[in-house]
Amino acid sequence: MSLRTDVTGSLARLTEIQQRTMDACMAYGRAAAGKLVKEAKRTRPWTDRTHLAKNSLNGGASRQGSRVRVELAHGVGYGTYLELRRFRHKGNLAVVFPTVKRMAPEIVQGWAQTVRKGGA
């Protein structure tokens, strides 16, 4: 006894769901990056004199194969001096890593819901 079935329709549907899920993940990644930037600007630990460091905080989402990468970064050259411990401020003015660390659970939970929905 043998069983024959045509799975091309099912494979096409799975590919469609996968693409829709990836698109939803990219949209969520862009939204999460926006949340990170907004929170970093709101909770910056330094005194804002020129607004240059605050206004140059930026974020985004990019696709790398089957992964979505969310980024938060300084846009000024001296952002490194604000963030790293080995410089004058000893990391006391850091905003990027503390913001990501604080918001990561919320972002991962939202991402899980996005993937669970399958892009719907």
Steps between C-alpha positions, in 0.01 A plus 500: 500500500635845414377847563561782258435860575587829341665734752593787268199702613591446865862597438392817321272586794784441750729725297231768499457474878877513549528816288205664676654415839837646397329818378314527832827446689666779301209734573517410869879548495461852361238577766722358775795709378279808515403413858867453593597838354212678672583339836873572465431867426263521793732334755839635390718546809704796374421871513387611158683815395498494121238227445738347246554169683130460579384587149752266340386189692363276228373152444376270232429146394670299230457153359799268499396176335228352717574736789381848583748727677382797709755772568538801727806720456659839553542715194772721642869418512525558873220252572774244569628719785155518651442124482825323588644452849862547399456871436458799729137450597550131584181402316283710732357683200418184306153483349512243218569177689290586808202584277532179301542295816196660665270468197617161366241288688212713371634492143560124503150439635347711225713323242380162624139613453581617147654167407219308668246682283692399189490846351121516510 
